[in-house]
Amino acid sequence: MPKTIQIRDIDDEVYAALVRRAAEDDISVPELLRREATRLASRPTLKAWLSRTGRRPSNIATDDVLASLDDWRGEWPDAGR
């Protein structure tokens, strides 16, 4: 059986953004929120996803990743300017 959810104390800017997004899809704000709630509920949490995929947070430093990407990409075309 469908349930009703009420959200209080939404900032005016947030509500205005929801109205704009709903208008872009030619739907109401409640329909937009219903779709987003359905999408959110269907996605696993980060913890569940990591557990299911067997992945673990990495201890590789960001600088190492960026250096590897720079090596892989090569020089930037405008590096000489």
C-alpha positions as CSV (number, residue, x, y, z in Angstrom):
1,M,0.0,0.0,0.0
2,P,1.4,3.4,-0.9
3,K,2.7,5.6,1.9
4,T,2.8,9.4,2.2
5,I,6.0,11.3,3.1
6,Q,6.0,14.9,4.2
7,I,9.1,17.0,4.2
8,R,9.2,20.2,6.3
9,D,11.5,23.2,6.4
10,I,12.7,23.1,2.8
11,D,14.6,26.2,1.9
12,D,13.0,28.5,-0.6
13,E,16.0,28.1,-3.0
14,V,15.7,24.4,-2.8
15,Y,12.0,24.4,-3.5
16,A,12.5,26.8,-6.4
17,A,15.1,24.5,-7.9
18,L,12.7,21.5,-7.6
19,V,10.0,23.5,-9.3
20,R,12.3,24.4,-12.2
21,R,13.5,20.8,-12.6
22,A,10.0,19.4,-12.5
23,A,8.9,22.0,-15.1
24,E,11.7,20.9,-17.4
25,D,10.2,17.4,-17.4
26,D,6.7,18.7,-17.5
27,I,5.8,17.0,-14.2
28,S,4.8,18.1,-10.7
29,V,7.2,18.5,-7.8
30,P,5.6,15.5,-6.0
31,E,6.1,13.4,-9.1
32,L,9.7,14.5,-9.4
33,L,10.3,13.6,-5.8
34,R,8.5,10.3,-6.2
35,R,10.8,9.4,-9.1
36,E,13.9,10.5,-7.2
37,A,12.9,8.5,-4.1
38,T,12.3,5.4,-6.2
39,R,15.7,5.8,-7.8
40,L,17.4,6.4,-4.5
41,A,15.7,3.4,-2.9
42,S,16.8,1.1,-5.7
43,R,20.5,1.9,-5.4
44,P,22.7,0.1,-2.9
45,T,24.5,2.0,-0.2
46,L,28.2,2.6,-0.7
47,K,28.9,0.0,2.0
48,A,26.7,-2.6,0.4
49,W,28.2,-1.9,-3.1
50,L,31.7,-2.3,-1.8
51,S,30.8,-5.5,0.0
52,R,29.1,-6.9,-3.0
53,T,31.8,-6.1,-5.5
54,G,34.6,-7.1,-3.2
55,R,36.2,-3.7,-3.5
56,R,37.8,-1.9,-0.6
57,P,38.7,1.7,-0.1
58,S,42.2,2.3,-1.5
59,N,45.2,3.7,0.4
60,I,46.8,5.0,-2.8
61,A,47.6,8.7,-2.5
62,T,45.9,11.2,-4.8
63,D,49.3,12.6,-5.9
64,D,50.3,9.1,-7.1
65,V,47.1,8.8,-9.1
66,L,47.5,12.2,-10.6
67,A,51.1,11.5,-11.5
68,S,50.1,8.2,-13.2
69,L,47.4,10.0,-15.2
70,D,49.8,12.7,-16.3
71,D,52.3,10.0,-17.5
72,W,49.5,8.1,-19.3
73,R,48.1,11.2,-21.0
74,G,51.5,12.7,-22.1
75,E,52.2,16.3,-22.5
76,W,49.4,18.8,-22.9
77,P,49.2,20.2,-26.4
78,D,49.6,23.8,-25.2
79,A,52.4,23.0,-22.7
80,G,54.9,25.1,-24.7
81,R,52.9,28.3,-24.5
